[in-house]
């Protein structure tokens, strides 16, 4: 008959792996506590107002510099999304970190997804709470105009 799984025995048998997981978790937690708010402060207040996102930082640069910058920015964005996904189960600001990671990526339909994530009430409150603490203007979201009410004569 097979032995029953024992969590304590498993943890004792994998001490090195558990130490690595704990270390990575701590680094992600404290790193995102520092990086995510800084990146949130860099978002222009009117970034989510229009239907199209503003021109990128590297748009008017030499092609080599533009591609290098885009690759670096997308790599950082991917790392932040991965860290945010981990923080959904580990300590940290998972949704906010995922939003910041998506803000850094380039893909079709990105601006619509960003607006949707930023409009999620807990994320929106977190973003503007951080911005308010550092005396930065709150972000604005476009809302669809309410349907015209029929007037009664």
Residue, then its C-alpha position, 0 to 999 in steps of 0.5 A: x500500500x503506498x504511503x500517504x502524502x505528508x506535507x511536512x515530509x515533502x517540505x523537509x525533503x525539498x528544503x533547497x527548492x523551498x528556500x529558492x521559492x521563498x527567496x524569489x517570492x520575497x524579491x518579487x514582492x519587494x521589487x514590485x512594491x517599489x517598481x509598480x508604484x513608480x511606473x503608475x506615477x509615469x502614466x499620463x493622466x489622460x492616457x486612457x481618455x482617447x480611443x488610441x494610445x499616444x505615440x510610443x517613446x521610441x517612435x521617432x528614434x533611429x530604427x536600431x535604438x527603437x527596436x532595442x528599446x521596444x525589445x527591452x520594454x516588452x521584456x520588462x513588461x513580460x517579466x512584470x506580467x509573470x510576476x503579477x500572475x505569481x502575486x495572484x497566489x503569492x503576496x503582492x499587488x498582482x492585478x496592478x502589476x499585471x496592468x503595469x506589465x501590459x502597459x509596457x507591452x506592444x500588441x494589437x488591441x492593447x489600449x482597449x485591454x488597458x482601459x478595461x483593466x484600469x477601469x476595474x474598480x480595485x485597480x482604478x482605486x489603487x492607481x489613483x491612491x498611489x498617484x494621490x499620495x505623490x501629488x500626481x493628477x489622478x488618471x481619467x477614464x473615458x466613459x461611454x455617454x449615457x443613452x439619451x433619455x427620451x424627453x416627455x412632452 
